[in-house]
Amino acid sequence: MPENLVVTLPKEMSLAERIAEASRQIKEWIKSLEDKVEGGADRLQLVKSEQTKDSFKYYYSIYTRRELSASDVNARKR
């Protein structure tokens, strides 16, 4: 199962500030997972984004090689 992160940032932030803050949170998250993800992460993916009245939400997942293999097989079947 992929590891997941939701980054929620206020709408008052400028685009540059949102990018910098999302990047900071992602770096901390990946660093915290280094020992948990065997063989390292193979892909970091933004899987969804939402805009609410007050914030932007960005949903990220890290997929391992084994998960990529299964998803690649499923994608080929479609």
Salt bridges, closest charged atoms under 4 A:
GLU21 OE2 - ARG24 NH2 2.48
GLU28 OE2 - ARG24 NH1 2.50
ASP42 OD1 - ARG65 NH2 3.48
GLU50 OE2 - LYS48 NZ 3.22
